[in-house]
Amino acid sequence: MATEDQLSHPPIKAGILRLLIDSQKTPASMALATKALKLSMGSPFKMMRRPEVTDSSGDARSTLYLKIAQGLYTHPVKLSSRSSAWPDYEVDLLNKARAAGLSEGEIRQLVTALEALRREWIDDLTL
């Protein structure tokens, strides 16, 4: 098992990205990707409001919401009836995926995997 120091190393983070993208194939690989992501993101994580996300990604507000509609960015988490935010580890992974030159198809798979992880964590909390 990798240590937290090893997971902060860029090639290890790239490996986690690849694992998340490939994890759509089997439940066992999804479980492994989940464990790797939990170790790599550290705890606790921060929720980022929209201005922080757009500053971090370099996208305009309209571009961010267009990417969400196209499946190229995760949906925000509702914090209240009038407030939404994104987990910082998702923003970080998506920015790194774009910087690494992943294709739109690979980024869509990453978005799908990240949103599936959210649902899995919610299911774990409600058991």
N, C-alpha and C positions, 0 to 999 in steps of 0.2 A: 504494500500500500504506500502511495506517495505521501510525503510530508507536506505541511502547508508551505514551507519554503520552496519545495520543488514545484508545487502547484502554481506559485506566483511567477515562475519562470515562463517566458513567452512560448517556447515550444510545447510545454505541458499544457498551457491554456489552449493552444492551437489543437492539441490532441483532444482536449475536452470538447472543443467545437466540432471536430470531426466525429467524435464518439456520439455527440448529441444528434448530429445529422444522420449518422448511420444507425442510430438506435431505433429508428422507425421500423426496422426489420423484425425484431424479436422483443418480447417482453423482458427477457433476461438482459439484453443489451440496454434496454431502457432503464432497468434497475441499476445497472452499473453506471450509466451516464448520470443518473440521479445522484448516486453516492459521490461521484467525482465532482459534480457541480456543487453539491452541498459543502464538500471540503474546500473547493476552490474559492467559493464566494465569501467564506468566513461568516461569522455570526456576531452580532446581528447585522442585518443589511438595512440600508437606508431607502426610503421611498422618495423618488424624485418627482417634483411637480413639472408641469409642461415647460415652463421657461428654462429650467435646468436641463431638461432632455433636449430641447432644441439648441441650447448653447453647446451641450456636449456633442451632439451629432452634427451640428453645423447646418441643419435643415430649418427651413422656415416652418411656421405653424401649419400652414396649408399643405406643405410637402409631407410633414409628419402624418397628418390625417389621411393624405392620399396613400402613403405607404401602408398605413393600417388597413385601409380599404382594399389594397392590392395584396395583402398578406405578407408584406415585407417588413412589418414592425408589429410587436405585440400590442394587444389592446391594453388600455390603462386599467388599473384596479380602482374600483369605486371605493373611496374612503368615507364618503357621506353622500347625501343627495345632491350636493353641489360641488363636490371635490373628488378629483381623480389624481392618480400618480402611478409611476412605474417603479418596480424594484430596480435598484441601481445595478445589480448584477446582470439583469437582462439588457439594460442600456449599454453596459460595458461590453457584454458578449456581442451584441449586434453591431456596435461600433468597430470592434475588433474584426468581426466577420467581414464588414465592408472594407476595412483597411487591408485585410488579407486577400482581398480580391475574389471572395466567394461569389458565385453566380447568383442571379435572382432566384433560380430554382433551389439552390442550396440554402439561401437565406430564408426562403419560404419554409423549407424543411426545418430549419433551426427555429423559426417562429412557432411552427406547429409543435415541435418538441418542447419549447419553453412553456407554451400554454398548456400542454399536456401535463408537464411537471406541476404547474400551479394546481390543476384539477386533482392530481395525485396527492399533493400535500394537503389540500382541503379534505379529501377523502380520509387521509390519515388522521387529521384533526377531529373529524366527526365520528370516528369509530369508538 
